[in-house]
């Protein structure tokens, strides 16, 4: 049963999103009963020692609608009350080197 137990941790689908100094991972995983759920991981390099710090949340399919309602409502509130300028990032062959394509100043300290 060893291989079957590993299914719990296997990624069915994965999407990596680089956003400046942070990287977000959206992963679909399967439980032992082959029920899918989502893990959302934020990864950020700590400036002091270069160690990557990760924060993870688990999102179960019965919560998708409520989660999206809450997230969209929160984002809409911010957009209605403050200007939001989303940055688009252009990546070279070396993933650790990125350029922001927005016109404003943006720096990557301690890459």
Secondary structure, DSSP 8 states (H G I E B T S, - for coil): -HHHHHGGG-EEEEEEEEETTEEEEEEEEE-TT--EEEEEEEEEE-TTT--EEEEEEEEEGGGHHHHHHHHHHHHHHHHHHS------EEE-SSTT-EEE-SSS----TT-
